[in-house]
């Protein structure tokens, strides 16, 4: 198994480009000039809030 990636990618709708971000520092590592997302870099998935059940 490979090591867990320390870089994620997000889409910036303002620039219409994919951006690589370091998970530890939160700093932008690079932005992609060509269309489409980076290969083999996980996309950012915001954590979904769980609905609380009132009983």
C-alpha positions in Angstrom: 0.0 0.0 0.0 1.1 3.6 -0.7 1.5 6.2 1.9 -1.4 8.6 2.6 -1.2 11.7 0.5 -0.4 14.9 2.3 -1.7 17.0 -0.7 -5.4 17.4 -1.8 -6.9 19.2 -4.7 -9.8 21.6 -4.9 -11.5 23.4 -7.8 -11.3 27.2 -7.7 -14.4 28.5 -9.6 -13.0 32.0 -9.7 -9.9 31.1 -11.7 -11.6 27.9 -13.2 -8.5 25.9 -12.3 -7.6 23.0 -10.0 -5.3 23.8 -7.1 -3.1 21.5 -5.0 -3.1 22.3 -1.3 -0.8 20.9 1.4 -3.0 19.4 4.2 -0.6 20.2 7.0 0.2 23.8 6.3 -2.9 24.8 4.3 -0.8 26.5 1.7 -1.2 26.3 -2.0 1.4 24.1 -3.6 0.5 24.5 -7.3 -2.3 25.3 -9.7 -3.1 23.4 -12.9 -2.8 25.2 -16.2 -4.4 22.5 -18.3 -8.1 21.6 -18.0 -9.3 18.8 -15.7 -8.2 17.7 -12.2 -4.8 16.3 -11.3 -4.4 12.5 -11.6 -3.7 10.5 -8.4 -4.4 13.4 -6.1 -7.4 13.1 -3.9 -10.2 15.7 -4.2 -11.3 17.6 -1.1 -14.5 16.1 0.3 -16.1 18.4 3.0 -17.3 16.4 6.0 -21.1 16.1 6.0 -22.9 17.1 9.1 -24.9 14.3 10.7 -28.5 15.1 11.3 -29.4 14.7 14.9 -32.5 12.6 15.6 -34.9 13.9 18.1 -36.7 11.1 19.8 
